Amino acid sequence: MVMVFYGRLVLKMNPIILCGAISGNLTTTAALYSVSDAAESSTPVLGYTVSYAISNVLLTFLGPVVVFAV
């Protein structure tokens, strides 16, 4: 919910693109398909691609940091 409020109120993003960006940030492709079906458009993919790539890189690099910190 924090991501939705921040994206809508602070960044003033389009809700459809915001939902795609959130599903990319959570790295869930199934959520992208659900958002695309609900929107009846492929517009959410615009927000999904960049956030998915950044999240995968951060997960790869920060995984060992979390393991060694505990």
A tleap script that builds the chain and sets N, CA, C and O, in Angstrom:
source leaprc.protein.ff14SB
mol = sequence {
  NMET VAL MET VAL PHE TYR GLY ARG LEU VAL
  LEU LYS MET ASN PRO ILE ILE LEU CYS GLY
  ALA ILE SER GLY ASN LEU THR THR THR ALA
  ALA LEU TYR SER VAL SER ASP ALA ALA GLU
  SER SER THR PRO VAL LEU GLY TYR THR VAL
  SER TYR ALA ILE SER ASN VAL LEU LEU THR
  PHE LEU GLY PRO VAL VAL VAL PHE ALA CVAL
}
set mol.1.N position { 0.814 -1.186 0.000 }
set mol.1.CA position { 0.000 0.000 0.000 }
set mol.1.C position { 0.866 1.262 0.000 }
set mol.1.O position { 0.483 2.288 -0.562 }
set mol.2.N position { 2.031 1.174 0.634 }
set mol.2.CA position { 2.929 2.334 0.669 }
set mol.2.C position { 3.393 2.667 -0.745 }
set mol.2.O position { 3.470 3.839 -1.115 }
set mol.3.N position { 3.704 1.637 -1.539 }
set mol.3.CA position { 4.139 1.883 -2.913 }
set mol.3.C position { 3.033 2.533 -3.739 }
set mol.3.O position { 3.306 3.408 -4.560 }
set mol.4.N position { 1.810 2.120 -3.530 }
set mol.4.CA position { 0.695 2.686 -4.284 }
set mol.4.C position { 0.508 4.162 -3.925 }
set mol.4.O position { 0.378 5.006 -4.811 }
set mol.5.N position { 0.494 4.468 -2.634 }
set mol.5.CA position { 0.312 5.867 -2.228 }
set mol.5.C position { 1.473 6.735 -2.673 }
set mol.5.O position { 1.263 7.856 -3.137 }
set mol.6.N position { 2.695 6.236 -2.541 }
set mol.6.CA position { 3.863 7.006 -2.956 }
set mol.6.C position { 3.846 7.249 -4.470 }
set mol.6.O position { 4.101 8.361 -4.931 }
set mol.7.N position { 3.548 6.216 -5.222 }
set mol.7.CA position { 3.504 6.347 -6.683 }
set mol.7.C position { 2.415 7.287 -7.166 }
set mol.7.O position { 2.633 8.069 -8.091 }
set mol.8.N position { 1.248 7.215 -6.548 }
set mol.8.CA position { 0.128 8.060 -6.991 }
set mol.8.C position { 0.251 9.496 -6.498 }
set mol.8.O position { 0.039 10.430 -7.272 }
set mol.9.N position { 0.589 9.691 -5.225 }
set mol.9.CA position { 0.553 11.023 -4.643 }
set mol.9.C position { 1.854 11.798 -4.838 }
set mol.9.O position { 1.817 12.998 -5.109 }
set mol.10.N position { 2.992 11.138 -4.705 }
set mol.10.CA position { 4.274 11.839 -4.800 }
set mol.10.C position { 4.784 11.854 -6.236 }
set mol.10.O position { 5.134 12.909 -6.765 }
set mol.11.N position { 4.826 10.686 -6.865 }
set mol.11.CA position { 5.360 10.595 -8.227 }
set mol.11.C position { 4.316 10.912 -9.295 }
set mol.11.O position { 4.664 11.173 -10.446 }
set mol.12.N position { 3.051 10.889 -8.918 }
set mol.12.CA position { 1.940 11.170 -9.834 }
set mol.12.C position { 1.974 10.282 -11.090 }
set mol.12.O position { 1.844 10.758 -12.217 }
set mol.13.N position { 2.156 8.974 -10.849 }
set mol.13.CA position { 2.218 7.998 -11.934 }
set mol.13.C position { 0.822 7.571 -12.354 }
set mol.13.O position { -0.130 7.637 -11.575 }
set mol.14.N position { 0.723 7.135 -13.588 }
set mol.14.CA position { -0.492 6.539 -14.114 }
set mol.14.C position { -0.749 5.243 -13.333 }
set mol.14.O position { 0.180 4.456 -13.151 }
set mol.15.N position { -1.977 4.999 -12.868 }
set mol.15.CA position { -2.229 3.804 -12.054 }
set mol.15.C position { -1.933 2.489 -12.765 }
set mol.15.O position { -1.501 1.529 -12.126 }
set mol.16.N position { -2.154 2.430 -14.058 }
set mol.16.CA position { -1.896 1.187 -14.789 }
set mol.16.C position { -0.396 0.915 -14.859 }
set mol.16.O position { 0.038 -0.216 -14.644 }
set mol.17.N position { 0.383 1.926 -15.151 }
set mol.17.CA position { 1.836 1.757 -15.202 }
set mol.17.C position { 2.383 1.506 -13.799 }
set mol.17.O position { 3.332 0.741 -13.632 }
set mol.18.N position { 1.799 2.136 -12.805 }
set mol.18.CA position { 2.217 1.932 -11.421 }
set mol.18.C position { 2.005 0.485 -10.986 }
set mol.18.O position { 2.866 -0.093 -10.323 }
set mol.19.N position { 0.887 -0.095 -11.347 }
set mol.19.CA position { 0.638 -1.505 -11.006 }
set mol.19.C position { 1.640 -2.421 -11.696 }
set mol.19.O position { 2.086 -3.406 -11.107 }
set mol.20.N position { 1.997 -2.108 -12.930 }
set mol.20.CA position { 3.027 -2.885 -13.621 }
set mol.20.C position { 4.384 -2.728 -12.956 }
set mol.20.O position { 5.137 -3.696 -12.851 }
set mol.21.N position { 4.705 -1.522 -12.508 }
set mol.21.CA position { 5.985 -1.285 -11.839 }
set mol.21.C position { 6.046 -2.010 -10.501 }
set mol.21.O position { 7.093 -2.543 -10.133 }
set mol.22.N position { 4.950 -2.034 -9.781 }
set mol.22.CA position { 4.936 -2.735 -8.497 }
set mol.22.C position { 5.087 -4.239 -8.703 }
set mol.22.O position { 5.803 -4.893 -7.943 }
set mol.23.N position { 4.437 -4.791 -9.700 }
set mol.23.CA position { 4.598 -6.226 -9.955 }
set mol.23.C position { 6.008 -6.546 -10.431 }
set mol.23.O position { 6.521 -7.627 -10.141 }
set mol.24.N position { 6.641 -5.639 -11.151 }
set mol.24.CA position { 8.037 -5.848 -11.528 }
set mol.24.C position { 8.962 -5.739 -10.345 }
set mol.24.O position { 9.938 -6.483 -10.244 }
set mol.25.N position { 8.664 -4.814 -9.442 }
set mol.25.CA position { 9.472 -4.652 -8.250 }
set mol.25.C position { 9.408 -5.896 -7.365 }
set mol.25.O position { 10.397 -6.270 -6.735 }
set mol.26.N position { 8.254 -6.522 -7.326 }
set mol.26.CA position { 8.096 -7.750 -6.547 }
set mol.26.C position { 8.513 -8.986 -7.335 }
set mol.26.O position { 8.450 -10.100 -6.815 }
set mol.27.N position { 8.931 -8.805 -8.563 }
set mol.27.CA position { 9.380 -9.849 -9.500 }
set mol.27.C position { 8.346 -10.974 -9.646 }
set mol.27.O position { 8.689 -12.156 -9.606 }
set mol.28.N position { 7.094 -10.591 -9.812 }
set mol.28.CA position { 6.032 -11.574 -10.014 }
set mol.28.C position { 5.404 -11.380 -11.387 }
set mol.28.O position { 4.658 -10.429 -11.619 }
set mol.29.N position { 5.720 -12.291 -12.278 }
set mol.29.CA position { 5.186 -12.221 -13.626 }
set mol.29.C position { 3.691 -12.514 -13.645 }
set mol.29.O position { 2.961 -11.982 -14.481 }
set mol.30.N position { 3.238 -13.354 -12.729 }
set mol.30.CA position { 1.808 -13.668 -12.671 }
set mol.30.C position { 0.992 -12.416 -12.365 }
set mol.30.O position { -0.110 -12.250 -12.889 }
set mol.31.N position { 1.523 -11.541 -11.526 }
set mol.31.CA position { 0.817 -10.291 -11.218 }
set mol.31.C position { 0.744 -9.403 -12.455 }
set mol.31.O position { -0.255 -8.714 -12.665 }
set mol.32.N position { 1.790 -9.414 -13.271 }
set mol.32.CA position { 1.769 -8.625 -14.501 }
set mol.32.C position { 0.668 -9.110 -15.430 }
set mol.32.O position { -0.036 -8.300 -16.033 }
set mol.33.N position { 0.511 -10.427 -15.552 }
set mol.33.CA position { -0.546 -10.972 -16.399 }
set mol.33.C position { -1.924 -10.572 -15.868 }
set mol.33.O position { -2.824 -10.256 -16.646 }
set mol.34.N position { -2.084 -10.587 -14.558 }
set mol.34.CA position { -3.369 -10.196 -13.963 }
set mol.34.C position { -3.665 -8.726 -14.205 }
set mol.34.O position { -4.794 -8.360 -14.531 }
set mol.35.N position { -2.650 -7.884 -14.045 }
set mol.35.CA position { -2.842 -6.450 -14.273 }
set mol.35.C position { -3.138 -6.189 -15.744 }
set mol.35.O position { -3.994 -5.365 -16.067 }
set mol.36.N position { -2.443 -6.879 -16.632 }
set mol.36.CA position { -2.689 -6.707 -18.070 }
set mol.36.C position { -4.098 -7.152 -18.447 }
set mol.36.O position { -4.758 -6.512 -19.266 }
set mol.37.N position { -4.556 -8.249 -17.850 }
set mol.37.CA position { -5.923 -8.706 -18.121 }
set mol.37.C position { -6.952 -7.720 -17.590 }
set mol.37.O position { -7.947 -7.440 -18.260 }
set mol.38.N position { -6.724 -7.194 -16.403 }
set mol.38.CA position { -7.671 -6.242 -15.821 }
set mol.38.C position { -7.717 -4.941 -16.617 }
set mol.38.O position { -8.777 -4.337 -16.779 }
set mol.39.N position { -6.553 -4.520 -17.112 }
set mol.39.CA position { -6.488 -3.279 -17.883 }
set mol.39.C position { -6.907 -3.483 -19.335 }
set mol.39.O position { -7.161 -2.516 -20.053 }
set mol.40.N position { -6.978 -4.734 -19.765 }
set mol.40.CA position { -7.272 -5.086 -21.157 }
set mol.40.C position { -6.328 -4.364 -22.110 }
set mol.40.O position { -6.733 -3.863 -23.159 }
set mol.41.N position { -5.056 -4.326 -21.714 }
set mol.41.CA position { -4.034 -3.619 -22.479 }
set mol.41.C position { -2.670 -4.160 -22.065 }
set mol.41.O position { -2.535 -4.807 -21.026 }
set mol.42.N position { -1.670 -3.888 -22.884 }
set mol.42.CA position { -0.303 -4.283 -22.525 }
set mol.42.C position { 0.479 -3.101 -21.950 }
set mol.42.O position { 1.705 -3.163 -21.856 }
set mol.43.N position { -0.201 -2.043 -21.571 }
set mol.43.CA position { 0.441 -0.852 -21.017 }
set mol.43.C position { 1.209 -1.125 -19.725 }
set mol.43.O position { 2.260 -0.512 -19.543 }
set mol.44.N position { 0.767 -2.000 -18.809 }
set mol.44.CA position { 1.526 -2.235 -17.577 }
set mol.44.C position { 2.945 -2.745 -17.810 }
set mol.44.O position { 3.795 -2.645 -16.924 }
set mol.45.N position { 3.202 -3.284 -18.981 }
set mol.45.CA position { 4.543 -3.786 -19.284 }
set mol.45.C position { 5.562 -2.647 -19.286 }
set mol.45.O position { 6.741 -2.874 -19.018 }
set mol.46.N position { 5.120 -1.433 -19.586 }
set mol.46.CA position { 6.027 -0.287 -19.587 }
set mol.46.C position { 6.640 -0.056 -18.212 }
set mol.46.O position { 7.819 0.285 -18.112 }
set mol.47.N position { 5.868 -0.234 -17.164 }
set mol.47.CA position { 6.394 -0.067 -15.818 }
set mol.47.C position { 7.104 -1.299 -15.302 }
set mol.47.O position { 7.950 -1.205 -14.413 }
set mol.48.N position { 6.772 -2.443 -15.847 }
set mol.48.CA position { 7.307 -3.716 -15.356 }
set mol.48.C position { 8.768 -3.922 -15.728 }
set mol.48.O position { 9.548 -4.398 -14.902 }
set mol.49.N position { 9.152 -3.578 -16.941 }
set mol.49.CA position { 10.450 -3.991 -17.463 }
set mol.49.C position { 11.623 -3.439 -16.668 }
set mol.49.O position { 12.509 -4.197 -16.272 }
set mol.50.N position { 11.644 -2.153 -16.432 }
set mol.50.CA position { 12.786 -1.544 -15.742 }
set mol.50.C position { 12.827 -1.962 -14.281 }
set mol.50.O position { 13.892 -2.295 -13.762 }
set mol.51.N position { 11.686 -1.947 -13.617 }
set mol.51.CA position { 11.690 -2.317 -12.201 }
set mol.51.C position { 12.034 -3.792 -12.003 }
set mol.51.O position { 12.658 -4.143 -11.001 }
set mol.52.N position { 11.647 -4.653 -12.926 }
set mol.52.CA position { 12.001 -6.070 -12.839 }
set mol.52.C position { 13.505 -6.258 -12.984 }
set mol.52.O position { 14.105 -7.023 -12.229 }
set mol.53.N position { 14.117 -5.578 -13.936 }
set mol.53.CA position { 15.561 -5.710 -14.149 }
set mol.53.C position { 16.345 -5.198 -12.943 }
set mol.53.O position { 17.296 -5.842 -12.500 }
set mol.54.N position { 15.952 -4.052 -12.417 }
set mol.54.CA position { 16.656 -3.491 -11.261 }
set mol.54.C position { 16.480 -4.389 -10.041 }
set mol.54.O position { 17.435 -4.603 -9.293 }
set mol.55.N position { 15.295 -4.911 -9.832 }
set mol.55.CA position { 15.056 -5.780 -8.683 }
set mol.55.C position { 15.861 -7.060 -8.765 }
set mol.55.O position { 16.379 -7.525 -7.749 }
set mol.56.N position { 15.980 -7.639 -9.944 }
set mol.56.CA position { 16.779 -8.860 -10.077 }
set mol.56.C position { 18.254 -8.599 -9.808 }
set mol.56.O position { 18.918 -9.432 -9.192 }
set mol.57.N position { 18.774 -7.478 -10.250 }
set mol.57.CA position { 20.176 -7.151 -9.985 }
set mol.57.C position { 20.380 -6.925 -8.492 }
set mol.57.O position { 21.356 -7.414 -7.922 }
set mol.58.N position { 19.478 -6.194 -7.857 }
set mol.58.CA position { 19.615 -5.947 -6.424 }
set mol.58.C position { 19.470 -7.227 -5.608 }
set mol.58.O position { 20.186 -7.415 -4.624 }
set mol.59.N position { 18.557 -8.106 -6.003 }
set mol.59.CA position { 18.421 -9.382 -5.301 }
set mol.59.C position { 19.696 -10.205 -5.400 }
set mol.59.O position { 20.085 -10.867 -4.437 }
set mol.60.N position { 20.342 -10.168 -6.546 }
set mol.60.CA position { 21.568 -10.939 -6.743 }
set mol.60.C position { 22.717 -10.387 -5.899 }
set mol.60.O position { 23.461 -11.150 -5.282 }
set mol.61.N position { 22.856 -9.080 -5.873 }
set mol.61.CA position { 23.981 -8.484 -5.150 }
set mol.61.C position { 23.744 -8.385 -3.647 }
set mol.61.O position { 24.693 -8.505 -2.872 }
set mol.62.N position { 22.528 -8.174 -3.227 }
set mol.62.CA position { 22.253 -7.991 -1.816 }
set mol.62.C position { 21.960 -9.297 -1.080 }
set mol.62.O position { 21.913 -9.306 0.150 }
set mol.63.N position { 21.765 -10.389 -1.799 }
set mol.63.CA position { 21.527 -11.684 -1.160 }
set mol.63.C position { 22.658 -12.099 -0.243 }
set mol.63.O position { 22.404 -12.417 0.919 }
set mol.64.N position { 23.908 -12.109 -0.717 }
set mol.64.CA position { 25.022 -12.469 0.180 }
set mol.64.C position { 25.196 -11.491 1.343 }
set mol.64.O position { 25.616 -11.896 2.427 }
set mol.65.N position { 24.885 -10.234 1.138 }
set mol.65.CA position { 24.998 -9.254 2.223 }
set mol.65.C position { 24.039 -9.595 3.353 }
set mol.65.O position { 24.401 -9.523 4.527 }
set mol.66.N position { 22.827 -9.962 2.999 }
set mol.66.CA position { 21.841 -10.336 4.006 }
set mol.66.C position { 22.259 -11.615 4.713 }
set mol.66.O position { 22.105 -11.720 5.930 }
set mol.67.N position { 22.781 -12.586 3.984 }
set mol.67.CA position { 23.189 -13.857 4.578 }
set mol.67.C position { 24.348 -13.659 5.540 }
set mol.67.O position { 24.344 -14.234 6.628 }
set mol.68.N position { 25.335 -12.866 5.167 }
set mol.68.CA position { 26.504 -12.679 6.020 }
set mol.68.C position { 26.235 -11.709 7.167 }
set mol.68.O position { 26.968 -11.711 8.156 }
set mol.69.N position { 25.208 -10.891 7.053 }
set mol.69.CA position { 24.881 -9.948 8.128 }
set mol.69.C position { 24.172 -10.639 9.294 }
set mol.69.O position { 24.185 -10.147 10.422 }
set mol.70.N position { 23.560 -11.772 9.006 }
set mol.70.CA position { 22.796 -12.454 10.060 }
set mol.70.C position { 23.636 -13.406 10.801 }
set mol.70.O position { 23.155 -14.066 11.722 }
savepdb mol mol.pdb
quit
